[in-house]
Amino acid sequence: MSEDTGKWPTNWPSELEAFRKQCHTTGVATGIQENIYDIYFTNRAQFHRAWPAILKVRTPGSPIAVYSIDHPPKTIADPWPMTKPTVRIYAPTDGYVGGSHSQRATNLQQMVGAVEAGQMLHAGAPWPQEISTNGTLPKYVVAKEINGRMRWVPADLARERPIGFYNRARIEVAIIADGRIINMNEIILPPDAEIRTGAPSKKN
């Protein structure tokens, strides 16, 4: 899925609604299930209006990646050049997972019922408390049947790939700064965030 609009959930902060039309959504489904929202900014006022709302959707304790517009991130979601000041949000799909049960459930009501019965899983909040470590969600989870019920378990990326997909649980943010519209010297960063620099970022 690739669309020139912001397809994030409707329960995200209302302050972000004005930015749906200046966003590109990419649905990743190549071994990893996640949605990526690239919100582009054309002036400083836009960015500073959106930034507090973006921090509200970020998972507490998750890292924030910082890039320069001259050295943007290189991922499977980047077939096009990143030429604008951007905030990228990596998020769950908000879909449903459940093997053969997903074929029998043909509408949302049936899927919700299958989740309650332990036959399917919802790839989105609220996540079960037992997958958290010190209150922080894992980056990815996998679906596993335990005692006859489908459950989310943290993905061990160092081990052999499981049957099925890695599903993103943690919402992470990346900043592609230009030094003018998005100036790292003007941004208030949350104290719980590890700042990861993918390439030298401009701080003009």
FIRO-966815 format. One line per field, with one value per residue (C-alpha): residue number from 1; residue in three letters; x, y, z. Coordinates in pm, 1 decimal. Each point is the difference from the previous one (the first is absolute). Layout:
BEGIN
k: [NUM,...] .
r: [Ala,...] .
px: [X,...] .
py: [Y,...] .
pz: [Z,...] .
***
This chain:
BEGIN
k: [1,2,3,4,5,6,7,8,9,10,11,12,13,14,15,16,17,18,19,20,21,22,23,24,25,26,27,28,29,30,31,32,33,34,35,36,37,38,39,40,41,42,43,44,45,46,47,48,49,50,51,52,53,54,55,56,57,58,59,60,61,62,63,64,65,66,67,68,69,70,71,72,73,74,75,76,77,78,79,80,81,82,83,84,85,86,87,88,89,90,91,92,93,94,95,96,97,98,99,100,101,102,103,104,105,106,107,108,109,110,111,112,113,114,115,116,117,118,119,120,121,122,123,124,125,126,127,128,129,130,131,132,133,134,135,136,137,138,139,140,141,142,143,144,145,146,147,148,149,150,151,152,153,154,155,156,157,158,159,160,161,162,163,164,165,166,167,168,169,170,171,172,173,174,175,176,177,178,179,180,181,182,183,184,185,186,187,188,189,190,191,192,193,194,195,196,197,198,199,200,201,202,203,204] .
r: [Met,Ser,Glu,Asp,Thr,Gly,Lys,Trp,Pro,Thr,Asn,Trp,Pro,Ser,Glu,Leu,Glu,Ala,Phe,Arg,Lys,Gln,Cys,His,Thr,Thr,Gly,Val,Ala,Thr,Gly,Ile,Gln,Glu,Asn,Ile,Tyr,Asp,Ile,Tyr,Phe,Thr,Asn,Arg,Ala,Gln,Phe,His,Arg,Ala,Trp,Pro,Ala,Ile,Leu,Lys,Val,Arg,Thr,Pro,Gly,Ser,Pro,Ile,Ala,Val,Tyr,Ser,Ile,Asp,His,Pro,Pro,Lys,Thr,Ile,Ala,Asp,Pro,Trp,Pro,Met,Thr,Lys,Pro,Thr,Val,Arg,Ile,Tyr,Ala,Pro,Thr,Asp,Gly,Tyr,Val,Gly,Gly,Ser,His,Ser,Gln,Arg,Ala,Thr,Asn,Leu,Gln,Gln,Met,Val,Gly,Ala,Val,Glu,Ala,Gly,Gln,Met,Leu,His,Ala,Gly,Ala,Pro,Trp,Pro,Gln,Glu,Ile,Ser,Thr,Asn,Gly,Thr,Leu,Pro,Lys,Tyr,Val,Val,Ala,Lys,Glu,Ile,Asn,Gly,Arg,Met,Arg,Trp,Val,Pro,Ala,Asp,Leu,Ala,Arg,Glu,Arg,Pro,Ile,Gly,Phe,Tyr,Asn,Arg,Ala,Arg,Ile,Glu,Val,Ala,Ile,Ile,Ala,Asp,Gly,Arg,Ile,Ile,Asn,Met,Asn,Glu,Ile,Ile,Leu,Pro,Pro,Asp,Ala,Glu,Ile,Arg,Thr,Gly,Ala,Pro,Ser,Lys,Lys,Asn] .
px: [0.0,126.8,-222.4,54.9,-199.4,37.8,-181.6,74.1,-275.4,-283.2,68.1,338.5,16.2,-237.7,286.1,136.4,-316.0,113.5,311.7,-160.0,15.8,375.1,87.8,102.0,-107.3,188.0,-126.3,292.9,-76.0,327.8,62.0,-76.5,-348.0,-0.1,-126.9,230.8,-132.7,220.1,-131.9,158.4,33.0,24.6,58.3,117.0,-341.2,-150.0,268.2,-16.4,-379.7,18.8,298.8,-174.3,-275.1,258.7,165.4,-338.3,-24.6,362.4,40.7,160.7,360.5,41.5,302.4,-13.6,213.9,144.2,112.7,106.7,-206.1,327.2,30.1,-355.7,-78.6,38.9,-268.7,-234.1,-249.2,227.9,-33.9,-44.3,251.7,-53.6,32.7,-218.1,22.6,-190.1,-105.2,-34.1,-219.5,40.0,-324.0,-198.3,-240.5,-309.2,-98.3,-85.5,213.4,-117.0,93.0,-297.6,-235.0,66.9,-150.5,-321.9,-43.1,-134.5,-95.9,119.0,-258.8,109.6,366.3,-61.0,-187.3,287.0,244.5,-214.3,-8.7,379.1,-16.9,141.4,210.5,-31.9,323.9,-45.0,-65.7,-82.5,285.5,12.9,200.5,207.0,187.8,145.5,340.4,25.0,-311.4,148.6,-148.5,221.8,63.9,-160.1,-220.0,-98.8,-323.0,25.7,-255.9,38.4,-236.1,-250.9,-9.0,178.0,235.5,253.3,358.4,302.9,190.1,353.2,161.1,322.6,-171.7,-131.7,-298.5,-328.1,-290.8,-197.6,102.5,171.6,-266.8,104.1,-115.3,204.7,-69.1,328.1,84.3,273.2,81.6,139.4,124.8,100.5,127.8,-259.6,-356.5,106.5,289.0,130.2,109.6,-365.5,-153.7,-93.6,83.9,-156.5,240.3,-77.5,110.2,331.4,102.8,143.2,180.4,-18.9,224.0,137.1,-301.8,-3.3,-26.3,26.8] .
py: [0.0,344.0,307.6,375.0,62.1,-67.1,-326.4,-6.5,-101.6,243.4,-9.3,170.4,362.6,233.4,247.9,-234.2,2.8,310.8,-184.9,-305.4,162.0,65.8,-353.7,-314.3,-336.1,-320.8,-338.4,-238.8,-372.1,-165.4,-218.1,299.9,141.2,372.9,332.0,292.7,355.6,271.6,345.2,275.7,358.6,319.7,250.9,12.0,89.0,-319.7,-216.3,160.7,-34.9,-371.4,-104.0,-19.1,-218.4,-225.4,-51.4,-103.7,-297.4,-106.5,-295.9,116.1,-112.2,-51.5,146.4,299.4,-17.3,321.1,39.3,281.9,66.9,-60.9,-347.6,-134.1,-348.7,-290.4,-261.1,-214.7,286.3,243.4,-55.9,376.4,271.1,170.9,362.7,178.8,62.8,-297.3,-181.9,-373.3,-206.4,-379.7,-151.0,-324.6,-94.3,-4.3,-317.2,-355.0,-314.6,-355.8,-260.1,-210.4,195.6,317.8,-170.3,-89.5,349.3,214.8,320.5,216.1,-132.4,-359.5,96.3,174.2,-307.9,-224.5,217.4,-32.8,-378.7,-16.4,-109.3,321.3,296.9,373.6,167.5,320.1,154.9,-98.8,-250.0,-266.9,109.7,-319.2,89.0,317.9,21.9,269.0,154.6,23.6,-184.8,-214.4,126.6,-307.0,-285.6,-332.7,-197.4,-331.4,-253.3,-69.1,-232.9,14.3,382.8,233.7,235.0,268.5,-70.4,227.5,-78.5,-130.0,149.1,-190.9,-336.0,-170.8,175.8,-138.9,-125.1,310.0,361.6,230.3,252.3,343.4,81.1,305.4,335.8,169.3,337.9,109.5,360.9,102.3,351.9,276.6,246.7,262.4,-135.3,-280.6,131.6,-240.8,289.8,106.5,-339.2,-110.2,-370.4,-227.4,-91.6,-371.9,-19.5,-137.1,220.3,-203.3,175.7,-185.6,253.8,344.4,225.9,371.3,221.5,338.0] .
pz: [0.0,-90.7,20.2,-11.0,316.3,370.2,79.2,372.6,244.3,65.1,375.0,-40.8,125.9,-181.6,-52.8,-267.3,-212.6,-186.5,-119.5,-162.3,-344.4,28.6,95.7,-188.2,146.2,-75.8,110.9,41.0,-34.1,-97.7,304.3,220.3,49.2,73.5,-130.0,-65.0,-3.9,-152.8,92.7,-210.2,123.1,-203.2,280.8,360.7,143.1,-143.0,153.2,344.0,-1.4,-83.6,212.9,342.1,-152.6,-164.7,337.8,143.4,-239.9,50.8,235.3,328.2,23.9,-373.1,-180.4,-233.8,-313.7,-145.6,-360.6,-226.6,-310.0,-187.9,158.2,47.3,129.7,-239.4,56.4,-203.7,11.9,-184.6,-376.3,-41.6,98.0,335.2,-104.5,256.5,374.2,137.4,313.2,-57.1,232.7,10.7,132.2,31.1,-278.3,223.5,-187.3,106.2,11.7,43.1,-261.4,-109.5,225.8,-199.0,-306.7,184.2,146.6,-282.6,179.3,287.8,245.1,-63.9,35.1,332.3,117.7,-111.7,196.3,313.8,-52.5,-32.5,-364.8,-148.9,109.4,-58.0,-112.5,194.8,338.5,263.9,9.6,272.4,301.0,4.8,-320.3,156.9,164.3,267.8,-150.2,-349.6,-294.6,-223.5,-350.6,-157.2,118.1,-153.5,28.6,184.3,117.5,372.7,186.8,-282.3,-25.9,-236.4,184.9,-81.4,106.2,-44.7,-320.2,40.2,-310.1,62.4,-45.5,-308.4,-155.9,135.7,-207.5,-92.4,39.7,241.4,100.8,120.8,351.7,98.8,-167.1,-85.6,-149.6,-240.1,-82.5,-339.5,74.1,-237.7,262.0,-90.3,5.5,233.8,206.0,263.4,219.2,34.9,76.4,349.8,21.2,264.6,282.0,-32.6,-364.3,-117.3,-293.6,-285.1,-279.9,-328.6,-174.5,90.8,45.8,-67.0,306.3,-163.0] .
***
